[in-house]
Amino acid sequence: MKSKITSFLFLLVSLTAVSQTQKEIGTKFDYDEREKDLKVVLVDNYNHYMSSAINVDASMQSVNKIIIRKFDQKNQLVETFTEEFPYKDVFTLHNYLGSFELQNEKLVVLVECYSNKTKKIEVFQVTFDKKTGLFDKKVIAEYTFESLSKSGATYAMVSQNKNYIGVVHSKFANKKIAEENQCVLIDGKTGDLLWKKDVPFPLLSFTESIVLSDTGKFVFVRTTQETGSQNVLAIADGNTVENKDFGKEDIKIKKPLVFSVGTNEYLIAFDNYAHGINRGEFGKVLFYDLTAGVVLKNNIAGSLSDIKDVSKVNFNTLSIQNDEIYLFVDADFKSGTKPDPTFPNSTFKVAEYSNGYPSLLIFDLKGNLTKTEDFNVMPFKEPSKSLSVLNVKGNYFLNTYWRINNSNGFYGGIYRLNNGAVDRNGKMCSFNEPNEEGIVMAKFSNYLPDAKRLIIAKSYGANKMAFMNVLNIQL
């Protein structure tokens, strides 16, 4: 009887919270379907911004620019800031590497420019300051190359704790040319350059992925002539390179995630067997003590390996509390084809991808996968997401469209998690109102606890959206 009374009271509180909320929709604004990496940044009680970039090199139709839109408390579009990518000559090509926040005050955008005429690559750090509304631009790395086909690859990354930003340029390598990686480490709080270092590897040693640790170390996932397709690790800081392996485990891992608990660092990655029968790229998830160099557990992951036409699995959100590690994942999968946005007047088609199949993986600090919770939600086409995760004082909420009783219907809202599972009685806000225009985009969610204000976004067709406040909501 006591548990029934408790459940009833919780349901009453939840329904009251839903009924008292108010919605406030801001300016509808247009956006270009070529915009990539749309995300909400620099959020405070007064303003928020949406950043994106267009990166199209197509001769006379080339468009390469950073776009930052500013919104006020009422979600009215206040101003749009744009900055062209650095331009040298007609032979210059561009590569948008990513953007990262600096303590909620500035946004760092990393752009690679390379010219077949000068045979030079330059990596620019473009910093937007929300106080001044101005962009600052500087070169943080320069490389030379032999030809475009041998220009190598450049990657940008951020540590899990956001304290460090890294840039790595991997020079062209093959069976006759040894690999060399040029690393740049940036302070994630100030944007200042901390150090640069070249990290060479022996001949017939190749890097498959790179991740940045919470202590500012670059972790290279590699194969060598001795290990074949089995992976090993090289961990580089400003002074040394330390090699580690996975012991007797026959492991080939996908792009890993590195995080810290206290002074200890760990690595999580999906993996499969380097030799023998491949039973699915996402069938297992490795938990590795990076500090000690020891495999703690190689867990059976479950349903992710059964997704049809999966292109990659994304680590969405990771948090640690009460001696448990919560890791939210989702998958991108091929869902059809669409007209090539680079050539809008042609008949060219490109693959279209959707995002879905989100899950929550819960680990203990010994690396055991103690629980897997699959969320039966509606997939969204790129560049949106099937859900976003809010962590409010250790309580988790999902912005998503939940499937109704295994039917083809979905109901959108903010759902609270109870021990990792969606609590249907803990629905904090509904989206499917009768005759309400537009559809809430599950990708965007920002909660301001002092104002009890939730900022989400609505889509109105292919190229128009607006931000919306949900007021008087207590998460």
Secondary structure, 3 states (H helix, E strand, C coil): CHHHHHHHHHHHHHHHHHHHCEEEECCCEECCCCCEEEEEECCCCCCEEEEEEEEECCHHHCEEEEEEEEECCCCCEEEEEEEECCCCCCCEEEEEEEEEEECCCEEEEEEEEEECCCCEEEEEEEEEECCCCEEEEEEEEEEECCCHHHCCEEEEEECCCCCEEEEEEECCCCCCCCCEEEEEEEECCCCCEEEEEEEECCCCCEEEEEEECCCCCEEEEEECCCCCCCCEEEEECCCCEEEECCCCCCEEECCCEEEEECCEEEEEEEEEECCCCCCCCCCEEEEEECCCCEEEEEEECCHHHHCCCEEEEEEEEEEEECCEEEEEEEEEEEEEEEECCCCCCCCCEEEEEEEEEEEEEEEECCCCEEEEEECCECCEECCCCCEEEEEECCEEEEEEEEECCCCCCEEEEEEEEECCEEEEEEEEEECCCCCCCCEEEEEEEEEECCCCEEEEEEECCCCEEEEEEEECCCC
